[in-house]
Amino acid sequence: MSSDMHKNTTWHETLRAGFIEPTLAGTVRLDEGVLCALSAVARHVRTSEAVRAYLTAVPKGPGTSCPDSPIEELAKYVEMQKGQIDKHDPYLTVAFLKEFIMPVFAFEREVILRAVENCADTRVFERELFALCTKLGPYYDTLWVKWFSDVVAPYQARTDDEQSHYHRTVLPQLAPQFDYTVFSYTDDTGVTDRQPLATKYPQEIAAIGELLASARELSRQESEPALETYFAALRDATQCPTIDRLETCWEHVDRAWIRIPPTSRLIPVHGMEPGYEHPVCVSPEFRLEVRTTQAQEDITARRNGSIEYARVLRLSPHLVDAARNHLEQIDIAVFCSSIRSGIALNMRFSGQAVPNRQEVLSEGGRIFMDAANNERITGIYRETFTEHVTQKTARTFAHHITPEIMQIHTIDHELAHPIGRTP
């Protein structure tokens, strides 16, 4: 693609050029259809000559919206948010995610929504919830971009010494573990203009609140009481205008979320984890996860094995019992991360054990393994392994790095969290 062609073709058009819609048989289940749609988009983006040509021609580096990284890594990131792109400049990073990855997510949602309509066992309630969550995605993306630019980028742009100073001076003025505010900071003035997201970003929050109210009403009409309670709590917390009430509101969301039963095929997910982008500020996020039946035998065996491992570690009987209680109350499954937004622009989880509030986790929680991401990262692990060993070692062992092995690795890793957090 020449520079002139790049100027005359939008990224939106480039992403969709030559895309072949996945064909779903009449017997395809919802989780299979969503995974098929995700795979079709990823395969198209990975193999599209138009996408690579566009990424090659676009201006890069300071003053642009694209990092000056190898085309291979940019293409990987566009496909699965896993490429080794240059993220040293957080302002350039957020510009890239806004200009390039937000349209990828929009494209992905379109394809998924069409697939959901064609799955054999999709309930009317599930179709309508998917449609609502598809509308939520862009608002959460925009909210995250603004929040990252205001809160995270100024922090990440600091040197190591400046970040240490920030930790000593700023963090004590925020919530100790889970902060849901936006603020300004300078060394001279300290923290100023601290306010909830609801008052800082009223347009996005109002739109999100309206859609969450619709999700609540839909859940009520379809006799889904746990989801009705959850969406009500999420709306209240999202629209909370008072800093002093934020912790109480969001803890209530976590408690409502863990009460969504393991029989529910669709699991909405809000932002629950600080630390990935800012030490204590919780990144805005919304996902809709689709439960699969994958790896159930492995999960059961690993869950039981984790308790035995706790004994091998010679933990006290009290701690072993506490670990068992934790794991027995946690819903563990492989999911398809279908509707992604917010922090998902910046990173993709292979697995996740949430919520992080220990007093809530002691009552219940959920461990996710991402089916689509598991397939994609297998190749990355093989490449990394091959780069750091001899050719003979690579020939001998690389083929053992399979999606099944990667899935077991993720299960083991996530199961260790509740034991590691045992009081």
Buried (B, 14 or more C-beta within 10 A) or exposed (E): BEEEEBEEBEBEEBBBEEBEEBEBEEEBBBBBBBBBBBBBBBBBBBEBEBBBBBBEBBEBEEEBBBBEBEBEBBBBBBBBBBBEBBBEBBBBBBBBBBBBBBBBBBBBBBBBBBBBEBBEEBEEBBBBBBBBBBBBBBBBBBBBBBBBBBBBBBBBEEEEEEBEEBEEEBBEBBBEBBBBBBBBBEEEEEBEEBBBBBBBBEEBBBBBBEBBBBBBEBBBEBEBEBBBBBBBBBBBBBBBEEBEEBBEBBBBBBBBBBBBEEEBBBBBBBBBBBEEBBBBBBBBBBBBBBBBEBBEEBBEEBBEBBBEBBEEEEBEEEBBBBBBBBBEBBBBBBBBBBBBBBBBBBEBBBBBBBBBBEEBBBBBBBBBBBBBBBBBBBBBBBEEBBEEBEEEEBEEEBEEBEBEEBBBBBBBBBBBBBBEBBE
